[in-house]
Amino acid sequence: MSRAHDDENLAGAYERGNAMPDGSLRAWVELVASHVRRPAPSILEIGSGTGVFSAGMARWIAGSEVVAVDASEAMLTEARRHHPHPAVRYLRGEAEAVPAAADSFDLALLSRVIHHIPDRAAAARELARVLRTGGRVVVRTTFRERLDAVVYDHWPRLRTIDERRFPGEAEVVADFLSAGFALEEVTSFAQPVTASLAEYHARLTGRPQSKFTHLTDEEFHQGLARLEAAARTEAPDGPRPVLERYDVAVFSLG
Ligand SMILES: C[S@@+](CC[C@H](N)C(=O)[O-])C[C@H]1O[C@@H](n2cnc3c(N)ncnc32)[C@H](O)[C@@H]1O
């Protein structure tokens, strides 16, 4: 796993710097819920981070029970503190060795984690083990060939770094097909994360994502200054929300 997430400072910054408006989180949860095939589903989140999605799914998917697995104790601590929910169990574990019995879940969500998993093929096999027949996996990521995050406009070197870190769509699909899954669809979905570029700049000052650990302090601050300048000259007709777009690949277990 990415050792960066073991850092308590990053875990705290991640919690503060990755919040999403309730409406955006709910729209994402509804997209995930559209792939649930039975009432009161049992859901697994791998790489649950600070628990935003796990708690959101427990809140809005009726009767759901969520097991939220993360490799980092620091991230789990933030999750238990900030996003507790009676229907969510936060557990330490790795994608390649999920702490659950076979045939336990109806759906698994992997949000912004697939690029951190060292052995993706093993993780796909592990998901095939813990999902029930008919179960689905929803992968929320940005595939290498479609890296388009706003941060690349201000930290261009991050794009080059992420081109090495993020897998392409074909690689991920191949790993899941080899593990016995069928590909249902690959779609794209975007939601606002902040109301303005100024708000976006303010949240990034805390360096809240592991990708920023790949930059020197000087590079980070130079990019932050570029982002701040862009925020100052934001649309003359008023601030516009900043959107984050993700690819969503859905796999089913026959
Ligand atoms: C970028 S965060 C994503 C958090 C959350 N899912 C989201 O979308 O905001 C990635 C998380 O995956 C965890 N992680 C990294 N590698 C992992 C692995 N092999 N197994 C389980 N969790 C892992 C990290 O500790 C971190 O909390």
The ligand as an SDF file (V2000), in Angstrom:
LIG
                    3D

 27 29  0  0  0  0  0  0  0  0999 V2000
   -6.8870    8.2070   -1.6790 C   0  0  0  0  0  0  0  0  0  0  0  0
   -7.5080    7.3270   -0.2690 S   0  0  0  0  0  0  0  0  0  0  0  0
   -9.2140    7.0640   -0.7700 C   0  0  0  0  0  0  0  0  0  0  0  0
  -10.1960    7.1470    0.3610 C   0  0  0  0  0  0  0  0  0  0  0  0
  -11.6570    7.0870   -0.0320 C   0  0  0  0  0  0  0  0  0  0  0  0
  -12.0000    5.7850   -0.5920 N   0  0  0  0  0  0  0  0  0  0  0  0
  -12.0270    8.2020   -0.9860 C   0  0  0  0  0  0  0  0  0  0  0  0
  -12.4390    7.9460   -2.0960 O   0  0  0  0  0  0  0  0  0  0  0  0
  -11.8810    9.3680   -0.6010 O   0  0  0  0  0  0  0  0  0  0  0  0
   -6.8090    5.7170   -0.4790 C   0  0  0  0  0  0  0  0  0  0  0  0
   -6.9860    4.8330    0.7420 C   0  0  0  0  0  0  0  0  0  0  0  0
   -6.6600    3.4970    0.3860 O   0  0  0  0  0  0  0  0  0  0  0  0
   -5.9030    2.9050    1.4330 C   0  0  0  0  0  0  0  0  0  0  0  0
   -5.1140    1.8170    0.8370 N   0  0  0  0  0  0  0  0  0  0  0  0
   -4.0120    1.9260    0.0740 C   0  0  0  0  0  0  0  0  0  0  0  0
   -3.6020    0.7150   -0.3340 N   0  0  0  0  0  0  0  0  0  0  0  0
   -4.4580   -0.1880    0.1980 C   0  0  0  0  0  0  0  0  0  0  0  0
   -4.5670   -1.6150    0.1360 C   0  0  0  0  0  0  0  0  0  0  0  0
   -3.6970   -2.3630   -0.5570 N   0  0  0  0  0  0  0  0  0  0  0  0
   -5.5950   -2.2130    0.7950 N   0  0  0  0  0  0  0  0  0  0  0  0
   -6.4840   -1.4750    1.5060 C   0  0  0  0  0  0  0  0  0  0  0  0
   -6.4240   -0.1160    1.5930 N   0  0  0  0  0  0  0  0  0  0  0  0
   -5.4330    0.5120    0.9460 C   0  0  0  0  0  0  0  0  0  0  0  0
   -5.0970    4.0330    2.0130 C   0  0  0  0  0  0  0  0  0  0  0  0
   -4.6850    3.7790    3.3360 O   0  0  0  0  0  0  0  0  0  0  0  0
   -6.0840    5.2040    1.9050 C   0  0  0  0  0  0  0  0  0  0  0  0
   -6.8660    5.3380    3.0620 O   0  0  0  0  0  0  0  0  0  0  0  0
  1  2  1  0
  2  3  1  0
  2 10  1  0
  3  4  1  0
  4  5  1  0
  5  6  1  0
  5  7  1  0
  7  8  2  0
  7  9  1  0
 10 11  1  0
 11 12  1  0
 11 26  1  0
 12 13  1  0
 13 14  1  0
 13 24  1  0
 14 15  1  0
 14 23  1  0
 15 16  2  0
 16 17  1  0
 17 18  1  0
 17 23  2  0
 18 19  1  0
 18 20  2  0
 20 21  1  0
 21 22  2  0
 22 23  1  0
 24 25  1  0
 24 26  1  0
 26 27  1  0
M  CHG  2   2   1   9  -1
M  END
$$$$
